[in-house]
Amino acid sequence: MTSTEPTLPPHLDPRTYPRHYHDPTKNIHLTLTYNPLDANTYLSETASPAAGANVLFLGTTRDTFEGRSVSQLSYTAYPPLTMKTLTTIAETAVETHGLEGVSIAHRLGSVPIGEASIAIAVSAGHRKAAWRAGEEVLEACKEKAEIWKREEFVDGRMEWRANADRDSEGRLLGDKAV
């Protein structure tokens, strides 16, 4: 039997997900998935009796961008490269901040308004290390991870963006700024 649907490459086929990586020696957990993100999962992955601080960040789809009504976001990635980059980011955070655990999960495909596209959980002995590490992991993911976002607007227009195009305040960076 021949299918009339086009064959998707494995990295774009939701049936080949979720993709996970776990390093038990550093308590690193990485996930790329087409499913909704569950904050409790990522907090529990990083839990440790040695941790006095647990920080969770959820990045969610908002309903407007620069005054334009957004209908949803859509994400794509090339998993072999993305997982390698996320591993480096997580290992650096563990070493730099003495973390007890770190979890990075990114959703792919369509992400409706109000739902999370990224979840970052970190645990550390003390709050300063956890707060700093959480923010550094997020900024490194936005700057380095090979994940691309398509903003889909209510008026039917769509725009592809690389996360590295904007800073933490949403301002255009470098030569992209007008």
CYANA upper distance limits for C-alpha pairs under 8 A (distance plus 0.5 A):
  8 LEU  CA     12 LEU  CA      6.52
  8 LEU  CA     13 ASP  CA      6.11
  9 PRO  CA     13 ASP  CA      6.80
 10 PRO  CA     16 THR  CA      6.85
 11 HIS  CA     16 THR  CA      7.87
 11 HIS  CA     77 ALA  CA      7.84
 11 HIS  CA     78 TYR  CA      6.46
 11 HIS  CA     79 PRO  CA      6.83
 12 LEU  CA     76 THR  CA      7.81
 12 LEU  CA     77 ALA  CA      8.33
 13 ASP  CA     17 TYR  CA      8.18
 14 PRO  CA     18 PRO  CA      8.37
 14 PRO  CA     33 THR  CA      8.41
 14 PRO  CA     34 TYR  CA      6.75
 17 TYR  CA     32 LEU  CA      7.71
 17 TYR  CA     33 THR  CA      6.16
 17 TYR  CA     34 TYR  CA      7.36
 18 PRO  CA     31 THR  CA      7.27
 18 PRO  CA     32 LEU  CA      6.16
 18 PRO  CA     33 THR  CA      4.85
 18 PRO  CA     34 TYR  CA      7.34
 18 PRO  CA     35 ASN  CA      8.32
 19 ARG  CA     31 THR  CA      6.14
 19 ARG  CA     32 LEU  CA      5.67
 19 ARG  CA     33 THR  CA      6.94
 19 ARG  CA     79 PRO  CA      8.31
 20 HIS  CA     29 HIS  CA      7.84
 20 HIS  CA     30 LEU  CA      6.04
 20 HIS  CA     31 THR  CA      5.11
 20 HIS  CA     32 LEU  CA      7.16
 21 TYR  CA     28 ILE  CA      8.32
 21 TYR  CA     29 HIS  CA      6.34
 21 TYR  CA     30 LEU  CA      5.52
 21 TYR  CA     31 THR  CA      7.12
 21 TYR  CA     83 MET  CA      8.10
 22 HIS  CA     27 ASN  CA      7.74
 22 HIS  CA     28 ILE  CA      6.05
 22 HIS  CA     29 HIS  CA      5.16
 22 HIS  CA     30 LEU  CA      6.94
 23 ASP  CA     27 ASN  CA      6.17
 23 ASP  CA     28 ILE  CA      5.56
 23 ASP  CA     29 HIS  CA      7.22
 24 PRO  CA     28 ILE  CA      7.07
 26 LYS  CA     91 GLU  CA      8.08
 26 LYS  CA     94 VAL  CA      7.64
 26 LYS  CA    100 GLU  CA      7.87
 26 LYS  CA    101 GLY  CA      7.14
 27 ASN  CA     45 GLU  CA      8.30
 27 ASN  CA     46 THR  CA      7.16
 27 ASN  CA    100 GLU  CA      7.25
 27 ASN  CA    101 GLY  CA      5.19
 27 ASN  CA    102 VAL  CA      7.00
 28 ILE  CA     46 THR  CA      8.15
 28 ILE  CA     87 THR  CA      8.49
 28 ILE  CA     90 ALA  CA      7.20
 28 ILE  CA     91 GLU  CA      8.14
 28 ILE  CA    101 GLY  CA      6.31
 28 ILE  CA    102 VAL  CA      5.56
 28 ILE  CA    103 SER  CA      6.34
 29 HIS  CA     45 GLU  CA      7.54
 29 HIS  CA     46 THR  CA      8.44
 29 HIS  CA    102 VAL  CA      6.87
 29 HIS  CA    103 SER  CA      5.06
 29 HIS  CA    104 ILE  CA      6.93
 30 LEU  CA     83 MET  CA      7.91
 30 LEU  CA     86 LEU  CA      7.76
 30 LEU  CA     87 THR  CA      8.03
 30 LEU  CA    103 SER  CA      6.23
 30 LEU  CA    104 ILE  CA      5.46
 30 LEU  CA    105 ALA  CA      6.19
 31 THR  CA    104 ILE  CA      6.89
 31 THR  CA    105 ALA  CA      4.99
 31 THR  CA    106 HIS  CA      6.84
 32 LEU  CA     79 PRO  CA      8.11
 32 LEU  CA    105 ALA  CA      6.36
 32 LEU  CA    106 HIS  CA      5.60
 32 LEU  CA    107 ARG  CA      6.39
 32 LEU  CA    108 LEU  CA      7.40
 33 THR  CA    105 ALA  CA      8.17
 33 THR  CA    106 HIS  CA      7.01
 33 THR  CA    107 ARG  CA      5.48
 33 THR  CA    108 LEU  CA      6.28
 34 TYR  CA    107 ARG  CA      5.93
 34 TYR  CA    108 LEU  CA      5.34
 34 TYR  CA    109 GLY  CA      6.28
 34 TYR  CA    110 SER  CA      8.46
 35 ASN  CA    107 ARG  CA      7.20
 35 ASN  CA    108 LEU  CA      8.38
 36 PRO  CA    107 ARG  CA      7.45
 36 PRO  CA    115 GLU  CA      7.92
 36 PRO  CA    116 ALA  CA      7.68
 37 LEU  CA    105 ALA  CA      7.92
 37 LEU  CA    106 HIS  CA      8.32
 37 LEU  CA    107 ARG  CA      7.41
 37 LEU  CA    116 ALA  CA      6.79
 37 LEU  CA    117 SER  CA      7.84
 37 LEU  CA    118 ILE  CA      8.12
 37 LEU  CA    119 ALA  CA      7.64
 38 ASP  CA     42 TYR  CA      7.49
 39 ALA  CA     43 LEU  CA      6.82
 39 ALA  CA     56 LEU  CA      8.11
 39 ALA  CA     58 LEU  CA      8.25
 39 ALA  CA    119 ALA  CA      7.40
 40 ASN  CA     44 SER  CA      6.50
 41 THR  CA     45 GLU  CA      6.68
 42 TYR  CA     46 THR  CA      7.05
 42 TYR  CA    103 SER  CA      6.35
 42 TYR  CA    104 ILE  CA      8.24
 42 TYR  CA    105 ALA  CA      8.32
 42 TYR  CA    119 ALA  CA      7.93
 42 TYR  CA    120 ILE  CA      7.85
 42 TYR  CA    121 ALA  CA      6.38
 43 LEU  CA     47 ALA  CA      6.71
 43 LEU  CA     54 ASN  CA      7.85
 43 LEU  CA     55 VAL  CA      8.47
 43 LEU  CA     56 LEU  CA      7.47
 43 LEU  CA    103 SER  CA      8.31
 43 LEU  CA    121 ALA  CA      6.22
 43 LEU  CA    122 VAL  CA      8.07
 45 GLU  CA    101 GLY  CA      8.06
 45 GLU  CA    102 VAL  CA      8.38
 45 GLU  CA    103 SER  CA      7.40
 46 THR  CA     54 ASN  CA      8.50
 46 THR  CA    100 GLU  CA      7.45
 46 THR  CA    101 GLY  CA      4.91
 46 THR  CA    102 VAL  CA      6.10
 46 THR  CA    103 SER  CA      6.95
 46 THR  CA    121 ALA  CA      7.28
 46 THR  CA    122 VAL  CA      6.67
 46 THR  CA    123 SER  CA      6.40
 47 ALA  CA     51 ALA  CA      7.53
 47 ALA  CA     54 ASN  CA      8.00
 47 ALA  CA    100 GLU  CA      8.18
 47 ALA  CA    101 GLY  CA      7.45
 47 ALA  CA    123 SER  CA      7.01
 48 SER  CA    100 GLU  CA      6.90
 48 SER  CA    101 GLY  CA      8.01
 48 SER  CA    123 SER  CA      7.83
 50 ALA  CA    100 GLU  CA      7.54
 50 ALA  CA    124 ALA  CA      7.97
 50 ALA  CA    125 GLY  CA      6.49
 51 ALA  CA    100 GLU  CA      6.85
 51 ALA  CA    123 SER  CA      6.15
 51 ALA  CA    124 ALA  CA      5.28
 51 ALA  CA    125 GLY  CA      4.83
 51 ALA  CA    126 HIS  CA      7.52
 52 GLY  CA    123 SER  CA      8.06
 52 GLY  CA    124 ALA  CA      6.82
 52 GLY  CA    125 GLY  CA      5.29
 52 GLY  CA    126 HIS  CA      5.89
 52 GLY  CA    127 ARG  CA      7.61
 53 ALA  CA    123 SER  CA      6.10
 53 ALA  CA    124 ALA  CA      5.90
 53 ALA  CA    125 GLY  CA      6.54
 53 ALA  CA    126 HIS  CA      5.80
 53 ALA  CA    127 ARG  CA      5.41
 53 ALA  CA    130 ALA  CA      6.69
 54 ASN  CA    121 ALA  CA      7.62
 54 ASN  CA    122 VAL  CA      6.26
 54 ASN  CA    123 SER  CA      4.89
 54 ASN  CA    124 ALA  CA      7.14
 54 ASN  CA    127 ARG  CA      8.05
 54 ASN  CA    130 ALA  CA      7.05
 55 VAL  CA    121 ALA  CA      6.06
 55 VAL  CA    122 VAL  CA      5.88
 55 VAL  CA    123 SER  CA      6.91
 55 VAL  CA    130 ALA  CA      6.60
 55 VAL  CA    131 TRP  CA      7.00
 55 VAL  CA    134 GLY  CA      7.22
 56 LEU  CA    119 ALA  CA      7.58
 56 LEU  CA    120 ILE  CA      6.16
 56 LEU  CA    121 ALA  CA      4.90
 56 LEU  CA    122 VAL  CA      7.19
 56 LEU  CA    134 GLY  CA      7.94
 57 PHE  CA    118 ILE  CA      8.37
 57 PHE  CA    119 ALA  CA      6.12
 57 PHE  CA    120 ILE  CA      5.64
 57 PHE  CA    121 ALA  CA      6.95
 57 PHE  CA    134 GLY  CA      7.78
 58 LEU  CA    116 ALA  CA      6.40
 58 LEU  CA    117 SER  CA      7.96
 58 LEU  CA    118 ILE  CA      6.23
 58 LEU  CA    119 ALA  CA      5.15
 58 LEU  CA    120 ILE  CA      7.18
 59 GLY  CA    116 ALA  CA      5.86
 59 GLY  CA    117 SER  CA      6.26
 59 GLY  CA    118 ILE  CA      5.64
 59 GLY  CA    119 ALA  CA      7.06
 60 THR  CA    113 ILE  CA      7.86
 60 THR  CA    114 GLY  CA      6.09
 60 THR  CA    115 GLU  CA      5.70
 60 THR  CA    116 ALA  CA      4.59
 60 THR  CA    117 SER  CA      6.23
 60 THR  CA    118 ILE  CA      7.83
 61 THR  CA     72 GLN  CA      7.42
 61 THR  CA     73 LEU  CA      7.24
 61 THR  CA    111 VAL  CA      7.35
 61 THR  CA    112 PRO  CA      6.98
 61 THR  CA    113 ILE  CA      5.26
 61 THR  CA    114 GLY  CA      5.70
 61 THR  CA    115 GLU  CA      6.35
 61 THR  CA    116 ALA  CA      6.99
 61 THR  CA    117 SER  CA      7.57
 62 ARG  CA     70 VAL  CA      7.81
 62 ARG  CA    113 ILE  CA      6.03
 62 ARG  CA    114 GLY  CA      6.62
 63 ASP  CA     69 SER  CA      6.36
 63 ASP  CA     70 VAL  CA      5.41
 63 ASP  CA     71 SER  CA      7.25
 63 ASP  CA     72 GLN  CA      8.23
 63 ASP  CA    113 ILE  CA      6.37
 63 ASP  CA    114 GLY  CA      8.37
 64 THR  CA     68 ARG  CA      5.77
 64 THR  CA     69 SER  CA      4.98
 64 THR  CA     70 VAL  CA      5.50
 65 PHE  CA     69 SER  CA      7.14
 65 PHE  CA     70 VAL  CA      7.14
 68 ARG  CA    153 PHE  CA      7.53
 69 SER  CA    153 PHE  CA      6.23
 69 SER  CA    154 VAL  CA      6.09
 69 SER  CA    155 ASP  CA      8.27
 70 VAL  CA    113 ILE  CA      8.40
 70 VAL  CA    151 GLU  CA      7.57
 70 VAL  CA    152 GLU  CA      6.38
 70 VAL  CA    153 PHE  CA      4.69
 70 VAL  CA    154 VAL  CA      6.01
 71 SER  CA    112 PRO  CA      7.62
 71 SER  CA    113 ILE  CA      7.38
 71 SER  CA    152 GLU  CA      6.16
 71 SER  CA    153 PHE  CA      5.60
 71 SER  CA    154 VAL  CA      5.55
 72 GLN  CA    110 SER  CA      7.19
 72 GLN  CA    111 VAL  CA      6.31
 72 GLN  CA    112 PRO  CA      5.18
 72 GLN  CA    113 ILE  CA      6.23
 72 GLN  CA    151 GLU  CA      7.10
 72 GLN  CA    152 GLU  CA      5.92
 72 GLN  CA    153 PHE  CA      7.60
 73 LEU  CA    110 SER  CA      6.23
 73 LEU  CA    111 VAL  CA      5.71
 73 LEU  CA    112 PRO  CA      7.05
 73 LEU  CA    113 ILE  CA      8.43
 73 LEU  CA    149 LYS  CA      7.18
 73 LEU  CA    150 ARG  CA      6.19
 73 LEU  CA    151 GLU  CA      5.31
 73 LEU  CA    152 GLU  CA      6.27
 74 SER  CA    108 LEU  CA      7.23
 74 SER  CA    109 GLY  CA      5.42
 74 SER  CA    110 SER  CA      4.72
 74 SER  CA    111 VAL  CA      6.37
 74 SER  CA    149 LYS  CA      6.15
 74 SER  CA    150 ARG  CA      5.51
 74 SER  CA    151 GLU  CA      7.10
 74 SER  CA    152 GLU  CA      8.04
 75 TYR  CA    107 ARG  CA      7.68
 75 TYR  CA    108 LEU  CA      5.14
 75 TYR  CA    109 GLY  CA      5.48
 75 TYR  CA    110 SER  CA      7.15
 75 TYR  CA    111 VAL  CA      8.36
 75 TYR  CA    147 ILE  CA      7.22
 75 TYR  CA    148 TRP  CA      6.03
 75 TYR  CA    149 LYS  CA      5.05
 75 TYR  CA    150 ARG  CA      6.73
 76 THR  CA    108 LEU  CA      6.03
 76 THR  CA    109 GLY  CA      6.82
 76 THR  CA    147 ILE  CA      6.27
 76 THR  CA    148 TRP  CA      5.89
 76 THR  CA    149 LYS  CA      7.20
 77 ALA  CA     82 THR  CA      7.25
 77 ALA  CA    108 LEU  CA      7.94
 77 ALA  CA    146 GLU  CA      6.38
 77 ALA  CA    147 ILE  CA      5.04
 77 ALA  CA    148 TRP  CA      6.78
 78 TYR  CA     82 THR  CA      6.42
 78 TYR  CA    146 GLU  CA      7.14
 78 TYR  CA    147 ILE  CA      7.86
 79 PRO  CA     83 MET  CA      6.17
 80 PRO  CA     84 LYS  CA      6.85
 81 LEU  CA     85 THR  CA      6.75
 81 LEU  CA    146 GLU  CA      7.40
 82 THR  CA     86 LEU  CA      6.60
 82 THR  CA    145 ALA  CA      6.10
 82 THR  CA    146 GLU  CA      5.63
 82 THR  CA    147 ILE  CA      7.60
 83 MET  CA     87 THR  CA      6.47
 84 LYS  CA     88 THR  CA      6.93
 85 THR  CA     89 ILE  CA      6.80
 85 THR  CA    144 LYS  CA      7.52
 85 THR  CA    145 ALA  CA      6.32
 85 THR  CA    146 GLU  CA      8.22
 86 LEU  CA     90 ALA  CA      6.58
 86 LEU  CA    104 ILE  CA      8.05
 86 LEU  CA    141 CYS  CA      7.48
 86 LEU  CA    145 ALA  CA      7.02
 87 THR  CA     91 GLU  CA      6.52
 88 THR  CA     92 THR  CA      6.54
 89 ILE  CA     93 ALA  CA      6.80
 89 ILE  CA    137 VAL  CA      6.93
 89 ILE  CA    140 ALA  CA      7.11
 89 ILE  CA    141 CYS  CA      7.79
 90 ALA  CA     94 VAL  CA      6.74
 90 ALA  CA    102 VAL  CA      6.96
 90 ALA  CA    103 SER  CA      8.28
 90 ALA  CA    104 ILE  CA      8.35
 90 ALA  CA    137 VAL  CA      7.50
 91 GLU  CA     95 GLU  CA      6.69
 92 THR  CA     96 THR  CA      6.36
 93 ALA  CA     97 HIS  CA      6.28
 93 ALA  CA     98 GLY  CA      8.10
 93 ALA  CA     99 LEU  CA      7.56
 93 ALA  CA    102 VAL  CA      8.50
 93 ALA  CA    133 ALA  CA      6.50
 93 ALA  CA    136 GLU  CA      8.13
 93 ALA  CA    137 VAL  CA      7.26
 94 VAL  CA     98 GLY  CA      5.69
 94 VAL  CA     99 LEU  CA      5.10
 94 VAL  CA    100 GLU  CA      7.78
 94 VAL  CA    101 GLY  CA      7.61
 94 VAL  CA    102 VAL  CA      7.80
 95 GLU  CA     99 LEU  CA      7.67
 97 HIS  CA    124 ALA  CA      8.26
 97 HIS  CA    129 ALA  CA      6.07
 97 HIS  CA    130 ALA  CA      8.16
 97 HIS  CA    133 ALA  CA      6.92
 98 GLY  CA    124 ALA  CA      7.33
 98 GLY  CA    129 ALA  CA      8.18
 99 LEU  CA    122 VAL  CA      7.55
 99 LEU  CA    123 SER  CA      6.33
 99 LEU  CA    124 ALA  CA      5.12
 99 LEU  CA    125 GLY  CA      7.83
 99 LEU  CA    129 ALA  CA      8.07
 99 LEU  CA    130 ALA  CA      7.87
100 GLU  CA    122 VAL  CA      8.09
100 GLU  CA    123 SER  CA      5.81
100 GLU  CA    124 ALA  CA      5.66
100 GLU  CA    125 GLY  CA      7.79
101 GLY  CA    121 ALA  CA      8.50
101 GLY  CA    122 VAL  CA      6.11
101 GLY  CA    123 SER  CA      5.73
101 GLY  CA    124 ALA  CA      7.70
102 VAL  CA    120 ILE  CA      7.88
102 VAL  CA    121 ALA  CA      6.16
102 VAL  CA    122 VAL  CA      4.91
102 VAL  CA    123 SER  CA      7.08
103 SER  CA    119 ALA  CA      8.23
103 SER  CA    120 ILE  CA      6.11
103 SER  CA    121 ALA  CA      5.57
103 SER  CA    122 VAL  CA      6.92
104 ILE  CA    118 ILE  CA      7.93
104 ILE  CA    119 ALA  CA      6.39
104 ILE  CA    120 ILE  CA      5.21
104 ILE  CA    121 ALA  CA      7.21
105 ALA  CA    118 ILE  CA      6.18
105 ALA  CA    119 ALA  CA      5.65
105 ALA  CA    120 ILE  CA      7.01
106 HIS  CA    117 SER  CA      6.19
106 HIS  CA    118 ILE  CA      4.96
106 HIS  CA    119 ALA  CA      7.00
107 ARG  CA    111 VAL  CA      8.06
107 ARG  CA    116 ALA  CA      8.05
107 ARG  CA    117 SER  CA      5.36
107 ARG  CA    118 ILE  CA      6.72
108 LEU  CA    117 SER  CA      7.94
111 VAL  CA    115 GLU  CA      6.69
111 VAL  CA    116 ALA  CA      7.69
111 VAL  CA    117 SER  CA      6.96
120 ILE  CA    134 GLY  CA      7.24
120 ILE  CA    137 VAL  CA      8.11
120 ILE  CA    138 LEU  CA      7.56
121 ALA  CA    134 GLY  CA      7.38
122 VAL  CA    130 ALA  CA      6.54
122 VAL  CA    133 ALA  CA      7.66
122 VAL  CA    134 GLY  CA      6.58
123 SER  CA    130 ALA  CA      6.34
124 ALA  CA    129 ALA  CA      6.74
124 ALA  CA    130 ALA  CA      5.77
125 GLY  CA    129 ALA  CA      8.12
125 GLY  CA    130 ALA  CA      8.37
126 HIS  CA    130 ALA  CA      7.08
127 ARG  CA    131 TRP  CA      6.45
128 LYS  CA    132 ARG  CA      6.60
129 ALA  CA    133 ALA  CA      6.35
130 ALA  CA    134 GLY  CA      6.49
131 TRP  CA    135 GLU  CA      6.91
132 ARG  CA    136 GLU  CA      6.59
133 ALA  CA    137 VAL  CA      6.42
134 GLY  CA    138 LEU  CA      6.76
135 GLU  CA    139 GLU  CA      6.67
136 GLU  CA    140 ALA  CA      6.50
137 VAL  CA    141 CYS  CA      6.59
138 LEU  CA    142 LYS  CA      6.74
139 GLU  CA    143 GLU  CA      6.57
139 GLU  CA    168 SER  CA      7.88
140 ALA  CA    144 LYS  CA      6.20
140 ALA  CA    145 ALA  CA      7.94
141 CYS  CA    145 ALA  CA      5.45
142 LYS  CA    163 ASN  CA      5.42
142 LYS  CA    164 ALA  CA      6.03
143 GLU  CA    163 ASN  CA      6.78
143 GLU  CA    164 ALA  CA      4.85
144 LYS  CA    164 ALA  CA      7.56
147 ILE  CA    162 ALA  CA      7.61
147 ILE  CA    163 ASN  CA      7.78
148 TRP  CA    160 TRP  CA      7.57
148 TRP  CA    161 ARG  CA      6.59
148 TRP  CA    162 ALA  CA      5.57
148 TRP  CA    163 ASN  CA      7.17
149 LYS  CA    160 TRP  CA      6.15
149 LYS  CA    161 ARG  CA      5.71
149 LYS  CA    162 ALA  CA      6.73
149 LYS  CA    163 ASN  CA      7.67
150 ARG  CA    158 MET  CA      6.95
150 ARG  CA    159 GLU  CA      5.92
150 ARG  CA    160 TRP  CA      4.73
150 ARG  CA    161 ARG  CA      6.61
151 GLU  CA    158 MET  CA      5.99
151 GLU  CA    159 GLU  CA      5.73
151 GLU  CA    160 TRP  CA      6.81
151 GLU  CA    161 ARG  CA      8.05
152 GLU  CA    156 GLY  CA      7.31
152 GLU  CA    157 ARG  CA      6.66
152 GLU  CA    158 MET  CA      5.06
152 GLU  CA    159 GLU  CA      7.30
153 PHE  CA    157 ARG  CA      5.91
153 PHE  CA    158 MET  CA      6.59
161 ARG  CA    165 ASP  CA      7.49
164 ALA  CA    173 LEU  CA      8.41
165 ASP  CA    172 LEU  CA      6.32
165 ASP  CA    173 LEU  CA      6.19
165 ASP  CA    176 LYS  CA      7.52
166 ARG  CA    170 GLY  CA      5.70
166 ARG  CA    171 ARG  CA      5.63
166 ARG  CA    172 LEU  CA      4.97
166 ARG  CA    173 LEU  CA      5.81
167 ASP  CA    171 ARG  CA      5.93
167 ASP  CA    172 LEU  CA      7.09
167 ASP  CA    173 LEU  CA      6.92
171 ARG  CA    177 ALA  CA      8.34
172 LEU  CA    176 LYS  CA      6.45
172 LEU  CA    177 ALA  CA      5.33
173 LEU  CA    177 ALA  CA      6.09
